[in-house]
Amino acid sequence: MSQPPLTPSDYTRSVVAVPPIALTSEGAVAETANRDLMRHIAEGGITSVLYGGNANLYHFGAESFREALAVLFAHCPPSLRILFSVGPDFGKAMDQAGDIRKAGVRNVLLLPMAFPSDPSGVAEGARRLADRLGFGIVLYIKRDRYIDPEALARLVDEGAVDFVKYAVERDDPSDDSYLDALIAAVGVDRIASGMGETPIHDHIGARRLATFTSGAVCIAPAAANELLALYRAGEMDLARKLSAPFLDFEKTRARLGGTSVLHDGITLSGIADCGPLMPLVSNLDEDQKALIRPQVEALMVAETAARRRAEAA
């Protein structure tokens, strides 16, 4: 299972895909479906995947967690690196650290804890988890002032935190003093925009964060990488045009449930059968599936076009 540690420069190589974990009808981790999904992501030029919220790891028990580790790493394409999540609560994360170490996994994200937590407690928890693992972690920031910027900088200096996934939602992503403070503390090369395509016009195009994470990239990996390249190149008009199917999909995810829409959307795409969702999350009903089908098809059209452009280049 052992893969080399991801460095900040590794994250810049592509968009970070955030896939679901496919399950069988009996609720076991599905070997074939997860292999097919990872292969599709890798063939689109993605170099790292994050198993976290979209994978519903919040609700995996100890046995399912170990099963997911074994299956996903066994079927991971050679070109792909896995970032695996623990937590979100401190006790669960520390227990899972033993499984992580036994498996030889070197890239770990601490899922965000909504309640109860406070900035000093988050910093201390990240420090203790990194000490237990023996290497730095990725910290997922999903709430305003989740951790103090100065404390984050100390954790980076100590080697306890290597990278940050930033996903604090704003009505206007360009107006974000907390993100500005985090950038001042640790630099843009250690922060990924962490909430899909919605804020990347600012996060990538203006603030120049290292990369962005995405669920839709699991369906359209080459198109997502092309979108990242366009924003980095300052091709804002072309980027906005290409981002349209991604943004439509993200709006529906926000309305119907991000995990459910992505999970069932991938099944509808034909890439892999993701099967049932583990409670406390549920699959879409038939009317909801009919609603997202055109959006899934639009992403697949964008992917086909992006791969053709890449082949012609």
SULUR-V494229 format. One record per residue. N is the residue number from 1. RES is the residue in three letters. SS is DSSP state (~ for helix, > for strand, _ for the rest). OMEGA is omega in whole degrees, -180 to 180 (NA if undefined). NEAR is the number of other C-alpha atoms within 12 Angstrom. Layout:
# SULUR-V494229
[[N | RES | SS | OMEGA | NEAR] [N | RES | SS | OMEGA | NEAR]]
This chain:
# SULUR-V494229
[[1 | MET | _ | -171 | 26] [2 | SER | _ | 173 | 23] [3 | GLN | _ | 179 | 24] [4 | PRO | _ | 176 | 20] [5 | PRO | _ | 175 | 26] [6 | LEU | _ | 176 | 34] [7 | THR | _ | 176 | 27] [8 | PRO | ~ | -180 | 30] [9 | SER | ~ | 177 | 21] [10 | ASP | ~ | -179 | 29] [11 | TYR | ~ | -178 | 38] [12 | THR | _ | -173 | 31] [13 | ARG | _ | -180 | 28] [14 | SER | _ | 166 | 37] [15 | VAL | _ | 176 | 48] [16 | VAL | > | 179 | 46] [17 | ALA | > | 179 | 49] [18 | VAL | _ | -173 | 43] [19 | PRO | _ | 169 | 53] [20 | PRO | _ | 169 | 48] [21 | ILE | _ | 180 | 54] [22 | ALA | _ | 179 | 42] [23 | LEU | > | 173 | 33] [24 | THR | _ | 179 | 20] [25 | SER | _ | 178 | 14] [26 | GLU | _ | 178 | 12] [27 | GLY | _ | 176 | 21] [28 | ALA | _ | 177 | 28] [29 | VAL | > | -171 | 35] [30 | ALA | _ | -177 | 31] [31 | GLU | ~ | -174 | 29] [32 | THR | ~ | -177 | 25] [33 | ALA | ~ | 179 | 31] [34 | ASN | ~ | 176 | 40] [35 | ARG | ~ | -179 | 32] [36 | ASP | ~ | 180 | 29] [37 | LEU | ~ | 178 | 41] [38 | MET | ~ | 179 | 45] [39 | ARG | ~ | 178 | 30] [40 | HIS | ~ | 180 | 34] [41 | ILE | ~ | -179 | 44] [42 | ALA | ~ | -180 | 34] [43 | GLU | ~ | 176 | 27] [44 | GLY | _ | 175 | 37] [45 | GLY | _ | 178 | 33] [46 | ILE | _ | -177 | 44] [47 | THR | _ | 178 | 38] [48 | SER | > | 177 | 47] [49 | VAL | > | 178 | 48] [50 | LEU | > | 173 | 46] [51 | TYR | > | -175 | 41] [52 | GLY | _ | -177 | 40] [53 | GLY | _ | 179 | 40] [54 | ASN | _ | 177 | 40] [55 | ALA | _ | 179 | 42] [56 | ASN | _ | -178 | 39] [57 | LEU | ~ | 174 | 44] [58 | TYR | ~ | -172 | 31] [59 | HIS | ~ | 178 | 27] [60 | PHE | _ | 172 | 34] [61 | GLY | _ | -174 | 21] [62 | ALA | ~ | -178 | 23] [63 | GLU | ~ | 179 | 17] [64 | SER | ~ | 178 | 26] [65 | PHE | ~ | 180 | 35] [66 | ARG | ~ | 178 | 29] [67 | GLU | ~ | 179 | 25] [68 | ALA | ~ | 176 | 39] [69 | LEU | ~ | -176 | 39] [70 | ALA | ~ | -175 | 27] [71 | VAL | ~ | -174 | 26] [72 | LEU | ~ | -180 | 42] [73 | PHE | ~ | 179 | 32] [74 | ALA | ~ | -175 | 23] [75 | HIS | _ | -179 | 27] [76 | CYS | _ | 176 | 33] [77 | PRO | _ | -177 | 27] [78 | PRO | _ | -177 | 21] [79 | SER | _ | -172 | 24] [80 | LEU | _ | 174 | 36] [81 | ARG | > | -179 | 38] [82 | ILE | > | 169 | 43] [83 | LEU | > | -173 | 43] [84 | PHE | > | -173 | 50] [85 | SER | > | 173 | 44] [86 | VAL | > | 178 | 48] [87 | GLY | _ | 14 | 35] [88 | PRO | _ | -177 | 35] [89 | ASP | _ | -173 | 27] [90 | PHE | ~ | -178 | 30] [91 | GLY | ~ | 179 | 18] [92 | LYS | ~ | -180 | 26] [93 | ALA | ~ | -179 | 36] [94 | MET | ~ | 176 | 28] [95 | ASP | ~ | -179 | 23] [96 | GLN | ~ | 179 | 35] [97 | ALA | ~ | 178 | 37] [98 | GLY | ~ | 178 | 24] [99 | ASP | ~ | 179 | 30] [100 | ILE | ~ | -179 | 38] [101 | ARG | ~ | -180 | 26] [102 | LYS | ~ | -180 | 17] [103 | ALA | ~ | -179 | 26] [104 | GLY | _ | -180 | 24] [105 | VAL | _ | -176 | 35] [106 | ARG | _ | -179 | 32] [107 | ASN | _ | -170 | 42] [108 | VAL | > | 175 | 48] [109 | LEU | > | 174 | 42] [110 | LEU | > | 179 | 48] [111 | LEU | _ | -176 | 41] [112 | PRO | _ | 178 | 40] [113 | MET | _ | -178 | 30] [114 | ALA | _ | -178 | 20] [115 | PHE | _ | -6 | 14] [116 | PRO | _ | 175 | 13] [117 | SER | _ | 174 | 20] [118 | ASP | _ | -172 | 19] [119 | PRO | ~ | -179 | 25] [120 | SER | ~ | 178 | 19] [121 | GLY | ~ | 177 | 20] [122 | VAL | ~ | 180 | 35] [123 | ALA | ~ | -179 | 35] [124 | GLU | ~ | 178 | 23] [125 | GLY | ~ | 178 | 35] [126 | ALA | ~ | 180 | 49] [127 | ARG | ~ | -178 | 33] [128 | ARG | ~ | 178 | 27] [129 | LEU | ~ | 178 | 40] [130 | ALA | ~ | 178 | 36] [131 | ASP | ~ | 179 | 22] [132 | ARG | ~ | -179 | 24] [133 | LEU | ~ | -177 | 33] [134 | GLY | _ | 177 | 24] [135 | PHE | _ | -179 | 33] [136 | GLY | _ | -177 | 33] [137 | ILE | > | 169 | 46] [138 | VAL | > | -180 | 43] [139 | LEU | > | -179 | 46] [140 | TYR | > | -179 | 42] [141 | ILE | > | -176 | 38] [142 | LYS | _ | -180 | 27] [143 | ARG | _ | 180 | 27] [144 | ASP | _ | 179 | 24] [145 | ARG | _ | 178 | 28] [146 | TYR | _ | 175 | 31] [147 | ILE | _ | 179 | 35] [148 | ASP | _ | 179 | 28] [149 | PRO | ~ | -180 | 29] [150 | GLU | ~ | 178 | 21] [151 | ALA | ~ | 177 | 28] [152 | LEU | ~ | 179 | 41] [153 | ALA | ~ | 178 | 27] [154 | ARG | ~ | 179 | 22] [155 | LEU | ~ | 177 | 35] [156 | VAL | ~ | 179 | 31] [157 | ASP | ~ | -180 | 17] [158 | GLU | ~ | -176 | 20] [159 | GLY | _ | 180 | 24] [160 | ALA | _ | 176 | 33] [161 | VAL | > | -180 | 42] [162 | ASP | > | -170 | 40] [163 | PHE | > | -177 | 47] [164 | VAL | > | 168 | 49] [165 | LYS | > | -174 | 45] [166 | TYR | > | -176 | 42] [167 | ALA | _ | 175 | 35] [168 | VAL | _ | -175 | 31] [169 | GLU | _ | 178 | 25] [170 | ARG | _ | 173 | 21] [171 | ASP | _ | 177 | 10] [172 | ASP | _ | -177 | 15] [173 | PRO | _ | -179 | 27] [174 | SER | _ | -180 | 21] [175 | ASP | _ | -173 | 18] [176 | ASP | _ | -177 | 23] [177 | SER | ~ | 179 | 17] [178 | TYR | ~ | 177 | 27] [179 | LEU | ~ | 178 | 39] [180 | ASP | ~ | 179 | 25] [181 | ALA | ~ | 178 | 23] [182 | LEU | ~ | 177 | 36] [183 | ILE | ~ | 178 | 30] [184 | ALA | ~ | -177 | 20] [185 | ALA | ~ | -172 | 25] [186 | VAL | ~ | 178 | 30] [187 | GLY | _ | -178 | 25] [188 | VAL | ~ | -175 | 31] [189 | ASP | ~ | 178 | 29] [190 | ARG | ~ | -177 | 36] [191 | ILE | > | 172 | 42] [192 | ALA | > | 169 | 48] [193 | SER | > | -166 | 44] [194 | GLY | _ | -179 | 40] [195 | MET | _ | 177 | 38] [196 | GLY | _ | -171 | 44] [197 | GLU | _ | -173 | 44] [198 | THR | _ | -176 | 37] [199 | PRO | _ | -167 | 38] [200 | ILE | ~ | 174 | 42] [201 | HIS | ~ | 176 | 38] [202 | ASP | ~ | -172 | 30] [203 | HIS | ~ | 179 | 40] [204 | ILE | _ | -175 | 38] [205 | GLY | _ | -176 | 31] [206 | ALA | _ | -176 | 23] [207 | ARG | _ | 174 | 31] [208 | ARG | _ | 175 | 29] [209 | LEU | _ | -170 | 39] [210 | ALA | _ | -179 | 39] [211 | THR | > | 172 | 48] [212 | PHE | > | 177 | 51] [213 | THR | > | -173 | 48] [214 | SER | > | 170 | 50] [215 | GLY | _ | -179 | 46] [216 | ALA | ~ | 178 | 53] [217 | VAL | ~ | 178 | 52] [218 | CYS | ~ | 176 | 54] [219 | ILE | _ | -174 | 50] [220 | ALA | _ | -175 | 47] [221 | PRO | ~ | -179 | 44] [222 | ALA | ~ | 179 | 39] [223 | ALA | ~ | 179 | 43] [224 | ALA | ~ | 177 | 47] [225 | ASN | ~ | 176 | 43] [226 | GLU | ~ | 178 | 35] [227 | LEU | ~ | 177 | 42] [228 | LEU | ~ | -179 | 45] [229 | ALA | ~ | -180 | 29] [230 | LEU | ~ | 178 | 24] [231 | TYR | ~ | 178 | 35] [232 | ARG | ~ | -179 | 30] [233 | ALA | _ | -179 | 18] [234 | GLY | _ | 179 | 20] [235 | GLU | _ | -170 | 20] [236 | MET | ~ | -178 | 22] [237 | ASP | ~ | 178 | 16] [238 | LEU | ~ | 179 | 20] [239 | ALA | ~ | 179 | 30] [240 | ARG | ~ | 180 | 26] [241 | LYS | ~ | -179 | 20] [242 | LEU | ~ | -176 | 33] [243 | SER | ~ | -173 | 35] [244 | ALA | ~ | -180 | 25] [245 | PRO | ~ | 177 | 33] [246 | PHE | ~ | -178 | 41] [247 | LEU | ~ | 177 | 32] [248 | ASP | ~ | 179 | 27] [249 | PHE | ~ | 180 | 38] [250 | GLU | ~ | 178 | 33] [251 | LYS | ~ | 179 | 23] [252 | THR | ~ | 176 | 29] [253 | ARG | ~ | 179 | 34] [254 | ALA | ~ | -176 | 19] [255 | ARG | ~ | -173 | 16] [256 | LEU | ~ | -178 | 26] [257 | GLY | _ | -174 | 25] [258 | GLY | ~ | -178 | 33] [259 | THR | ~ | -177 | 41] [260 | SER | ~ | -178 | 40] [261 | VAL | ~ | 179 | 42] [262 | LEU | ~ | -179 | 52] [263 | HIS | ~ | -178 | 47] [264 | ASP | ~ | 176 | 45] [265 | GLY | ~ | 178 | 48] [266 | ILE | ~ | 176 | 43] [267 | THR | ~ | 179 | 35] [268 | LEU | ~ | -179 | 29] [269 | SER | ~ | -177 | 31] [270 | GLY | _ | 179 | 22] [271 | ILE | _ | 179 | 28] [272 | ALA | _ | 176 | 33] [273 | ASP | _ | -176 | 30] [274 | CYS | _ | 174 | 40] [275 | GLY | _ | -178 | 33] [276 | PRO | _ | 173 | 30] [277 | LEU | _ | 176 | 34] [278 | MET | _ | 175 | 31] [279 | PRO | _ | 25 | 17] [280 | LEU | _ | 177 | 14] [281 | VAL | _ | -176 | 24] [282 | SER | _ | 175 | 21] [283 | ASN | _ | 177 | 26] [284 | LEU | _ | 172 | 29] [285 | ASP | _ | -173 | 16] [286 | GLU | ~ | 178 | 14] [287 | ASP | ~ | 179 | 11] [288 | GLN | ~ | 177 | 22] [289 | LYS | ~ | 178 | 26] [290 | ALA | ~ | 180 | 17] [291 | LEU | ~ | -176 | 23] [292 | ILE | ~ | -176 | 36] [293 | ARG | ~ | 178 | 27] [294 | PRO | ~ | 179 | 20] [295 | GLN | ~ | 175 | 33] [296 | VAL | ~ | 179 | 39] [297 | GLU | ~ | 178 | 28] [298 | ALA | ~ | 176 | 27] [299 | LEU | ~ | 180 | 38] [300 | MET | ~ | 176 | 34] [301 | VAL | ~ | 178 | 23] [302 | ALA | ~ | 180 | 32] [303 | GLU | ~ | 179 | 36] [304 | THR | ~ | 180 | 21] [305 | ALA | ~ | -179 | 22] [306 | ALA | ~ | 179 | 25] [307 | ARG | ~ | 177 | 23] [308 | ARG | ~ | 178 | 16] [309 | ARG | ~ | 179 | 14] [310 | ALA | ~ | 179 | 17] [311 | GLU | ~ | -178 | 11] [312 | ALA | ~ | -176 | 8] [313 | ALA | _ | NA | 7]]
